[in-house]
């Protein structure tokens, strides 16, 4: 709950000693059981307040009434086809969002389950694009303790208080369990991808318990990071004078969230695996023809730990074994019958029946002794099926095969390998955590914002045998296959590289790199699951006091196919890889998983050169157009058939947006410069040229500068722009610089000279029209907000500085603008405690011309802070970004931890929880530790000539990029056809 302290105090440190008794921390200080010095912390008895959602004002509602009616009609039309619209503001969740989130489980792209800080498993996203927010309350850890020959006993679910969904304690369901934990002496500590829950004498005053949650999110490791699993390591310390028998229990419902447990035909099956790993498989039959899912819950039996299972129990009074029966057995015996392992698969559940399973791990803890017990959860849903028919196999099937039963192998490997995972995670995080120059809040927020790469609806497929099946074709028979649209008047065009002149030549036909083709997929478990095809984690090093980020490469693995990756704009805006938002978020992927970042850019490069002529109605004005225009960067990769049917967003015609194409060029150049990957540069260059040439149509008066068209034609899609704009104009200037620099690196001097000529002309016009002596006006129009101070006006300069290119403006202009933003957009709004408001009038009043101008956008605030760092304004940068932490993550804030929204109002009302853009905090880290490759890249002088070091010139020549190669195979590795 927000308190009055939010805007009056600033806290700089959250030591664990404030939350956990110091003696307890010392007892747990072994085997990573104690929480880290720097982490996000909460007490388990903290109140999880209901979050406040934004609402439009009366004036805003009047302006949007036409859009609202058309959007409502579209949502109903999609629902009638069994589909969910990408944006649906009319349907409300039954489970109201609350300040209850914590670190999610699993790696990337294989479905995710979040876990609240109080212990509940919630936010189920096993099926792509579908999310069940409500917790499954049967999924719990519990503890049973017996001392003094059974005369002193404790039994409790390890979650505090009475939770939602619990009935009366007299029934035979989970309400009959012992919900005895107050949470007063228990705390949660989060440092993604790990979390610690410390039970400091609860429920037994003489037993200290640490639960450590570990997921395989390991930067530069493209194998382990794809695994759908998490490990829970319990460390038990007995401070009493007598030995204690301790039994830990994991219960799990055969469910993928919501009411899926009631659909019937679910089967549970006990197993005894290798290396003492034993547990239960829960085979779940999904509804609506979605692929099946198998869960594995397991514990590791050791010399001191005994594992038993109860394969089946139910939640109703009519169940053969009820939840109460199960609990009573554990209270009395502390374990289940060993014969249960021989039970075999259960009978399929009946509709309306809930099937659950339990795994118990029991041990004796000697007086003043310690013991470790490890559990793991894994799930296997090998096939991804999108609603319009395309199916693929997930990334992890490359190592574990395509059987749902691979959950057994995954859970086994998780329990065997988790200590190695932790070593890799610590090697990655420690250089940042130990940097005393960084604020403490920044360190743990930097890592915790990465939750989105797991919980943000990610899908990661294995593209070596690309497609699993095409189960059906859309009703119109007009299915789009990658960049091919083989219909009468809607043929895709694919550009190719002319090796002699590096010009873009247009051809009609099919891309040779057709994602729709593939071989028969492997079955069952692959032989190479133990091989670790990974890159070492790239640490941050300091030389002469300056931080450098090193992109490590594995020469034996440079050409590793990392598959294809999707992540949602947000769980409420269901569009894959929304590109105008990826512009902000992509720093995280580039730093941590650069091969994934390059693969996403390749997908968009192919998309630029494609066209989809199917008709679409745009809801803002009700006009019609085609789905995808050649030369335009798509807004997103689609929703119900990603890669094949792009641009799920249909509010505006984004082929007329002014920010998407420049953002593509800027991201591509940054990635090219940072990785030094010449093959990537060659592959995407035709799309870069096409994207730049496409934008020339928006220079209406030939002054070199693009103009906006009097509607919200950029990422701020309710904020109208007239004429030249600070945001899009700055992005265009930066894109001209980036395109020129890339052209020179690839030998296309003529195009570089063209970009330079346009830049010189456009820059003078931009400054003459918008520079007012202290900042750049919002736009060159005459509306009431044309003089507004836009927080994001230097987005192009952010990328220019991040990519090692010369500054767009002189130092005075850049710093003056940033100081203006800091003084007005940041400090004049609640004393700088909630981030940077998007728009501010020069009189110090918030720009309320539309919904978005009055919002604070979390990712934009991080981007502004990154720009400040690059301009040498670190103090202002961290103060600006700290507002997002204070309002969103601090205990006194609004409660948006692990669900950071797109933005909030000055009153703290959110819009769009669990959103992609806040990953822009990694843009700050990029600014603090610029990669050496960027700093050492050839420098371009837009005013004069190009300076290229002999080494760079020689390397480029040796790469073959500048050679005129008459052979057809000169760019055989390119995703584009070669015309030579």
N, C-alpha and C positions, 0 to 999 in steps of 0.2 A: 504494500500500500504506500502511496506517495505521502510523504510527510513534509512538514514545513522546512525541514532541514535541507531539502533538495537544492534550494537556491541560496543557502546561507553558509554552508560549510564545505570544505574540500578535504577529503581523506586521501592520504598518499600511500598507505600501507595496510595490508590485511594479513598480518602474520598468523600462522596456524595456532600460536599460543593463545590468541584471543578467542578461539573457538574450541580448542581441545586442551585438556589438562596437560601441562608440560611433562609431567611424569608419564602419562600415557604415550605421548609422542616419543619419549625416550625408549619405552618398552617396545614400541612398534618400529623402532629405527633399525630395521633389517629387512632384507628381501623386498625393498620398495613398498613396504606395508604402510609407512607413514606418508601422509600427504606432502606434496612439495611445498617449498617455502613460498612460492608464488602460484596462486591458484584463485579461481572464483569460488567463493564459499557461501554456504547457507546452513542455518540450523534446520533440522528436519521438522521442527514444530513451527517454522515460519508460515505465515498465512499466505496462501496462493490466491491473491485477489483476482476477480474477474476483470479482464482487460476491456478497455473502452474503445469502441470502434468509431471512426470518423463519420460525420454526416455532412452533406452538402448544405449550403445556405439556401435561403429561399430564392435569392437572385440567381445563384448557380443552377438551381433546379429548373428555373424558368428557361435559362439559356440551353439547358440540356434536355428539355422535354421531348423533342423530336428523336434525339439519340436514344433516350430512355425507352420510348415506345418501340422503336425498331429493334433495340437490343433485347427487350422483353419478348418480342415476337420471335426473334432468332433463337433465344434460349429455349422457348417452347418447341420450336421446330426441331432443334437438335435433340431435345428430350424425346420427342415422338419417334425419332430414329434410334433411340437407345444410346445417344451420345451426350456427353457433357460439353457445353459451350466453353471456349477457352476463358472467357470472362463472364461470370455470372454473379452480379451483385444482389440478385433477388432471392436466392436460396440460402437459408441460414442453417448452420450446423446445429444438430441436436445438443452437441457438447460445446458449451460456450468456452471460448479461449480463456485460459487463466495463466497466471504467473507461476507455472508448475514445471516448466521444461528443464531438461538436463542433457547430458551428453548422449547422442544416439549410438546405436549398436551397428557394427558391421563395417565392411569396407565400402567402396564406391560401386554403384551401378548394378547391384544385385538385389535391390529391394532393401528397405530399411525399417527399423523399429526404434522409436525414441524411448528414452527412459527418463521419467521425471525425477527431480532431485529428491523426492520423498520415496522413490522406489517403484512407482507404477510404470508398466510397459504400455506405451500409448503411441499415437501418430503412426499408424501402420500404413506402409506404402510398399507392399509386396508386388502389387499389380501396377504397372506404369500408369501414371496419371490419376490413380484412384487413391484416396487417402481416408482412413478411418481414424479420427482424432481421439475418440473415447478410449480410456484405458480398459484393458481386459483384466478385470480384478482378480480372476483366478490365477493369474501369472504372478507368483510371489516367491520370495525367499523367506523361510521361517527358520527359527532356531528352537531347539529343545535341549535343556541342560538338567542334568541330574547329579546331585552331590549327596554326601552323607548317606550312602546306600539307599538313595531314593527318597529320603526324608525331606530333602530340600530340592524342589524342582521349579523350573521356569519353562514356559512355552509361549512363544509369541511370533506372530508375523512380523517381519522386519520392515514394517511400514507404519508410520504413526497414525493414530486416531481412526475415526470412522470415515471411510472414503465413500465417494459417490458409488451408487450401485449396490450397496450392502443393504440387506433386509434385516429382519429381526433375528436376534441371536438364538432364538428357539428353533429356527428351521434347520434343515440338514444340509444346506448349502454352505457357501464360504462365510456366511455370517456367523456360523457356529465355531469358526476358528478363533484363536486367541489374538484379538487385535488390541494388544496390551501395551504397545510401545508408545510412550508419550512424545518421544523425540526431543525432550528437553536437553538431554545430554548426548545427543547424536548429531553429527554434522556431515555435510556433503562438500566435497572439494573437487572442482572440475578444471582439468587442463587437457582439452581435447588432444588426442583421442582416448584419453584415460580419465577415470573419475574414481574418487575414493569416498566411501561412506564409513565413518568412524562411529562405532557404538561404544561410548565411553562408560561402561558399567550399566548398560541397558541391554536386556532386561535383568541380567545378573550383575550385581555390583562388583563382583570379584572376577569378572571376565571382560577383558578388553577385546573388541572385535573390529577388524578392518576388512572391508570388502573393496577390492580393487577391480574395477571394470576396465578391460583392455580390448580395443578393436585394432585390426591390422591396417591402419592408415599410415603408410610408410612412404614418404616422398621418394620419388625416383624408382620405387619398386612397383613395377606394373603387374606383378603376379599376386603377391600377398595382399596388395591394396584392393584387389577385386573380390576378396573372399567374403561371403555372407556369414559372418560368425563373430562372436564376442566371447571373451573369457571372464569369469568372475573368480578371483582368488581371495579366499577368506583366510585371514591370519588370526589365530586365536592365542591369547596370552592369559594364562591363569594366574591371578595374583593371590589366590586363596591358599589355605594351608592343606587343603585336601584335593585329591584328584577329581576331575570333573569329566563326566561323560557328556560329550557334546554331539548333537546330531543336527546337521544342516539339511534343509529340505528345499528343493526347487519343484514347484508345481507349475503346470503349463496346460492351457486349454488348446484343443485342436481347432485353431481359429486363425484367421488373418485379419481380425479386427471387425468391429461392427457386430452384425448378427450372423456372420458367416459360420459360426459354430453350430447354428441351428439348421443348416441346410441338409444335413444327413450324408450318409455314405462315407464318413470319415473312419479311418482305421488306425489303431495304435499297435505298436509292435516292439517288444523289449529286445535288447541286443547285448551281447558281450563282445567287445571288440579287442583289438590288440593293445598291448602295453597298459593293461588295467583300465582302459576306457570303456565304461558301460553306461547304459541308459535306455532311452525309449525313442523310437521313431514314431512321429505322428504324421500320417499320410492324410493330407487334406485335399478333398475334391472341391475345386472352386466352382462357382456358379457362372452362368452366362458364357459357357464354353471357354473360360480362361484356363491357361495351363495349370496343372496340379502343382502343389507345393508339399514338400516333406520337411518337417522340423526334426532336428535331433537335439535332445537335451541329455546331457551326460555329466558324469563326474569321473575323476581319475582315482582308481583304487591303488593304494600303496601298502607298504608293510604296516602302517599305522592307521590307515583309513579304509573302512569297509563300506562298499557301495551296494545298495539294494534299490529295487524299483517297485512301484505299483503301476502296471501298465495302463489300467483303466479305473477311473472313478467318475461319478456324475455329480451334477449340481442340484438335482431335484430329489424329492423324497422317494420317487419311484425308481431311482437308480439301484442297480444290484449292489454296488458299493458306493455309498454316498460320500460327499466331501467330509461330513462329520465322522463317518466310519474311518476314513483315512486319517483324519486328525487325531482321533482317539487312539488309533494304533500307534502313531508316533509318540503321543504323550505317554502311553503305557510302555512301549518297547524300545522306542528310539530307532527303529528300523523296520523294514518289511521282510516278508518271507523270501529266502533265496530261491525258492522254487518258482517264483514269479518270472524268472528269466526263461523258464521253459514253457511259458504260456503260449507263445506263438502269436500270430496276428489276431487281433480281436475281431468280433463280428462288426460289420459296418454299422455305424450309428444310424438311428432312425431320425427322420425330420423332427425338429423340435427338441432333440436330445443333445446335451452338451457332453462331449467326451474329453476327459482330462487325463493327465498322467503325472506321476511324481517320481523324483529321483532323490534318494537320501544318501548322505555321506556321514558316517559316524566315526568318532575317534575319542580316545581318552587323552586328556591333557593333564599332565602331572602338575603338582604344586610348583608355582613359579616357572612352569614350562611353557613352551610355545609349539604350535602346530599349524600346518598349512593345508588347506583343502581347496581344490580347484574344480569348478564347474565350467561348462561351456554350453552355449546355444548356437546352433547353426541351422540354416534353412536353405533348401535347394529348390529353386523354380527355374530350371535350365532354359526354358523357352520364354522369350518375350513375344507377346502377341499384341499387335495394335489393332484397334477396332475396325479399321478399313482393310484388314486382311494380311498385312505383311508380318512375318514372324522371323525371329532371329534367335540365335543361341547366345547366352550371356558370356562375358569374357572368361569367367572362371571355368567354363566347360572346356577351355583349351587345355586345362591341367587336370580336370576331374571327370571329364566325360559328360554325357547328356542325360544320365539317369537321375531321377529325383533321389535315389538312394545314395547318391554321392554325399548327401548331408552327413552320413555316417563317417566317411573319410575326412570330410572337412572338419567335423567336430573333433575327431581324433587328432588331426594335425594341429588344430588350434591349441589343444591341451599339451601337445608335445613342444610346440614352437613359441609359445607366448613369451617366454623369457628372452628369446632372441628378438622378438618384436619390440619388447621394451628397451632393449639395448639400442636398437636402431632408432627408436623414437627419442630416447634421451640424447643420443649423438646428434640428432637433428635439432632438438630444442635447446640444449644446454648453452650453446654460444649466445643465443638471444637472451635466455633467462639469466645468464651471468653477466650481461652487459649492464654495468651500473649506471651508464649514461641514459638508459631508457627508463621511463616511468613504470612503476610496477603494474598499474592498471593496463597499460598498453601491452605489456608482455603477455599476460594471460588472455586478454581480449583478442589479441592477434591470433592466437591459436584457437580460441574458442569460436571465433567467427567462422572457422573452417567447418563447423558442424554442417553447414549448408551443402558441402560436397558429398555428404552422406544422406542427410535428411531432406535435401532439396529435390527429391524425385529423380535421382540420377539413374541413367541406363547406360551400361557399358557392354557392348557386344563384341563377340569374336568375329573379326572380319576375314580371317584366313579362309574359312569356308562360309562366306558372308551370310547368305540367307538360309534360314531353316526351311521354310515353306512359304508359298503364297496360297493361303487357304481359300481365298475368295477374291473376286475382283469387285470393285465398287459398282453400284447398280447402273451407273451411266456407262460402264465399259470404257471409261476414259482414264484408266489408271496411269499415273505418272511414274516412270521407272528412272530413279536417279535423275540424270540430266536429259533423259530421252522422253519426249512426248510425241508419240508416233500417231498423230491424228492428222486429218486432212489439212487443216489450216493452222495447226498448232505445233509445228515442228520445232524441236529444240535446236538452237544453234550452239556450236561448240567452237571456241577459238583455239587456234594453234599458234605455235611460235614459228615465225619465219627466222631461221637461224642466221641469215645474212644480214638482216636489218633490224632484227628483234622487234618486228612490227606485229600487230595483231591482225590475223587474217581470219575471216569468217568462213566457216564451212557449214554445210547442212549434213547432219548425220548423228551417229551415236558415239559417245565418248568411249575410247578404248578401255578406260578404267571403269567398267560398268559394275556398280555395287550390287546390282541385282543378280549377277552371275556368281556361281560358286560350285564347289564340289560336294559330294555327299558328306554329311557331317559324321564325325566320329561317334561311336556309341560307347556306352558304359565309361569306364575310367581310363583316362589316357595314361600311357606309360611314363610320361615325362612330368608327372605332378611333383616329383621331388626335386627336379632341376630348377634352379633359381635363376631365372633370366632377368637380372635386375641391374640397375645402375646404382652405384654408391650414392649415399645422400651427400648433397653438396653443402658443405659448411660455409659459414660466413667468416672470412679472414680479414684481419686488419693490417694494413701496411702504412707506415708513416701516419698513423692515427686515423686513416680513412678506411672505411669498411668496403670490402669488395665481395661480391657474390660470385662464386665460381660454378659454372655449369659443367659438372663432371660428365664425362662420357665413357662408355665402355666400348672399346674398339671392336670387341667381338660381337657387339650387340647393337651397333649403330643403326642397322636396318631392321630392327625388331618391329614387327607389325603389332601396334598396341591396340588395334581394334578401332571401333567407332564409339564416340562418347556423346551422350546427351545429358543436359540438366535443365530443369525447368526455370522459367523466369521467377516463378514463385508458386507455392502450393495453391494460391488462389487465382493466379494467372497462368493457365496451363498451356504454355507454349514452350517448345524445346529450343534451347540455345538462343533466346531472344538477344539479337546482336547489339542493339543500342545499349543494352544493359551489360552484356558481356564485355563491352568496352571498359567498364569500370571493374568488373569482377575478374577479368582475365589475368591480372597480375598474379593472382594466387596460383592458377594453373601453370603459368609460365615459370614461376619460381620453383614449384614443387613437382609438377608433372609436365615438363615442357613438351614431351612427345604427344601428350593428349592435346595440349594447346595447339601445336602445329597441325594435328589431325583435324581439329575443329576449323582452323583457318583454311585447310585444303577443302573441306566440305563447302565452305562459303565461297571459295574461289570457283569451284565447279558450279555452284548455284548462280554466281554472277553471270556466267556465260550460258545460262539456260533460259528458256522461256516456257511458260505454261499458259496457254491461251484460254483456259476454262474461265467462264464468267463468274464474277464475284460481286455481290452487292455490298457496298461500304456503308456502314451504319450511321456515321456522323451526318452525312448529307443525303443518304439514300440513293446516291448515284452508283452506276455499275462500271466495272473495268475488268481487266484480266488478272488472274491470280498472280502471275510472276512475269515481269518485263525483263527482257534481256538487257544486261548492263547495270541493272539496279541490284543492289545488295538486298536480299530478303530480310524482312523483319525478324523472322524465325525460321526454323527448319520444319515447322509443322506441328500438328498435334496428334491426329489419329492415324497418320501414315508418314512419319517423319522421313526426311530425305527425299521422299517421292511426291509429297503434296505439301509444299512449303507455304508460308504466310498464313498461318491460322488466324493471325490478328487481322480483323476486318473492320476496325473502327474507322480508320482512314486508309486511303490508298498510299501505301508506304513507298511506292515507286516514285512518288513526288516528295518524299522526305529529303531534307537537306543534310542530315547528319550521318546517315547510314554508310554512304559510300566513302566519305572522308574517314570515318571511323575504321572502315575496313583497311584502307590504305595505311593508316597510322598503326594499327595493330600488326599488320603484316610486316611493315618495316621494322617496328620494334622487335618482333619475334625473330626476324631475319638477322638484325644486327646483334641481338643478344646471343643467339645460338650459333651464328656463323654458318648456318646450314645452307650451302649454295644450291643444293638440289631442291630444297624448299623454295628458295628464291626464284629459281628457274621455273618451277612448277606453277607458281601462283602469279608470275609476272604478267601473263596475258590478261588475267582477271584484274590486276591492278591497273593496267592501261585502260581496259574497258571501263572500269569504274570511274576513273578520272575523266575519260572522254564523255561518258554519260552525263557527268555533272555540268559540262559546258553549256547545255541547253538552259540551265538556270541562271546563266549570266545574260540577263535580258538586254543590257545596254552596252555590252562589249567592254566593260571596264575591268574585266578580269575577276570580278568578285561575284559570287552567287548571291541571289536575292531570295528571301522567303516570300511565300505567296499568300499571306494574309489569313492563314489558318494554322493550327498547331502542327506544323510539318517537321517535327523532330521528337526526341524522347519525351519532352514535356508536352504530352499529347492533349492537354486541355488549355495550354498557354499559347495564345495566338501571337504570331510574329509578323511584322510588316517590314518589307524592304530588307535592307542589310541588317543582320543580327550579330550581336557580340558572340553568341554561342556558336552558331553555324559558320559565321564568317571566320572566326578564329580557327575552327576545325578545318576549314577549307585552306587557309593559309598554311597550316601545319601539314596538311596532306600534300600540298604542292611541294613543300620542302622534302617530305619523306619520299614522294614519288621521284623527285629529281635525284636524291641521294641513291635510291635503289636502282634507278636507271643507270647511273654511272657505275655502280658496282657490277651490273650485269651487261655493261657494254652498249647500252642504248643511249648514246650521247645526244642524238637528235631530240629524243623525248625529254631528256634532262634539260636541255636548253629551252625547250618549249615551256616546261614547268617553271623554270627560272624567270622567263620573260613574263609569264602570267603573274607569278608571285610578286615581282617588283611593281607591276602596275596595280595589282589588287591591294597590296599592303598600303600604298599611299592613299588609296581610296578609303580603305577600312579606317585608317587613322583620321583622315579628314572628316569622315561622316560620323564617327562614333566617339573618338577621344575627346573628352571634355576637360582635360587638365588634371583629373585625378582618377578616373576610371573610364571604362567603355560603356556607353549607353546601351540599354537593353536592345533597342533597334533604332532604325533611322526613320521610323514612322512618326506620326503625330498623335498617337493614342495617349491615354492618361498614364500609361506605365512605360512609355518609350524611354524615359530617363531613369528607369528603375536600375538598381544595383543588383545584378544577377550573380549569385554566389558562384555559378559554374561558368562564368564568362571566359575564363582562361583555360578551359579544358584542352584546347589545342596546344597551348604553351606547356601544360602538364606533360603531354605526350612528347612534345618536342624535346623538353629537357630530359625526360625519361629515356629517350632514344639516342642521346648524345648529339642531337642536331643543334645548330645555333639558335639562340633565342629569337622569337618572332618579333619582339619589341625591345626597346632599350631598357636597361636595368631600372631606370627611374619609373618608367611606365608600369613595368611588372610589379615592382614593390609598392608603388603608389596604389595600384589596383588591389593588391592583396591586403594592404593596410586598410583600405576603404571597406573591403568585404569584412575584415576582422572587426573593425570598429563599429560597423553598422549591422551586417547580417548576423554576426556572432554575438558581440558584446551587448548590443541593444535589445537582445531577446533573452529575457530571464538571466541577465548577467553572464551570458556565455555558457549556461549550464545545460542547454538542450541541443546544441549543434548550430549549424548555419541555416537560417531561413533562406529559401530559394530566391525570394524577391524582396527588396526593401527600397522604399522611396528615399530620395536624398534628404527628405525632411525627418527621417528617422522613424517613419511609420511603415509597418509591414504592407507590402503590395498584396492587396486582396482582390485583384482583378479576376482571379480564377482560383479554383481549388488548389492547384499545384503551386502557384506563386506564393501562397501563404503557408505551405508545408515546409517542414525540415526533412530533407532526404538524407538518410543515414549514409548511403554510399557516396553521395555527392559531397557531403561534409568530409568524409575520409579523403576523397579526391582533392578537395580544396586544401586539406592539411598536407597532402603529399606535394602539391604545387608549392606550398609555403616552404616545406623542407628543401626542395630543390632550389628555391630562391634565397636560401640562407636564413629563413625566419622560423627556426625550430621551436622557439618558445611559443610563438603564436600558433604554430601548427599543432603542438600537443594540447594547448588550451582549447583550440577549436575542436579537435577530435575527442577530447575528454568529455565534451558535452554529450556526445553520443553514449559514451560509457556511463556517465552520471544518470542520464535520463533513461537509458535502456537497460543497463546491466547492474547498476549499483543497488544496494539494498533499499535506498531511499527513493529509487526511481520508479518507473512505470511498470516494470515486470516483463520486459521483452527479451530476457536472456534465452539464448538458444532458439529464438524465433524472431530475430531482428526484422522488423518490417521495412518496407520501402520507405516509409516516412511516418511522421506524426505531426499533429498540429501543435500550436503553442500551448494548448491545454493538455497535450499528451495523448490525444486520441489517435489511434493507429490507422494506417491503411496498408493492407496486404502483408500479412505476417509471413515469416519464413521466406525471405526474398533474396534474390541473387546479388543485388548491387552492393550490399555491405561487405562483400568480399574485397571491396576496394581498399580496405585497411591494409591489404598486402601491397597496394601501391605506395603506401607510406614506407613499408619495409624496403621496397625496391628503391625508393628515394634515399633511404638511409644507407643502403649497401648496393650501390649501382654496380652491375656486373662489369668486370674488366673488359669483356668483349665490347661493351658499349663505349667505355672510356677510350679504348684503343682503336675504335672503328675509324675508317677514313673520314675526314672532316669535309663538309661541303660549305662553300662560301657562296651564298645566294647572290651576293653583290658583285662577285668577281669570278675567280676561277676555282677549280676543285683541287684540293690538296690530298694526294694519295701517297701513302708511304710506299717505298720500294717493296717492302715485304708483302703488303696487302696486294699490290699490283701483281707481284709474282704469284701469290697464292691464287688470285682470281684467274690468272692465265693458266696456271697448272690445273685448275678445276675444270677447264674446258668451257667455261661460260662465255668467254669472249671470243673463242675460236669460231670461225665460220666453217661449219661442218656440213659438207654436202650429203652426208649419209643420212638415210631415213632414221637411223637408230641414235642420232646425236643426243636426243632428249628422251631416250626410250624409257627412262624411269619416271618421266613426267606424267602427271595425271591428264595432260592434254596431248592431243595428237600433234605430230610435227609435220609441217608441210614441205620440208626440204627434201 
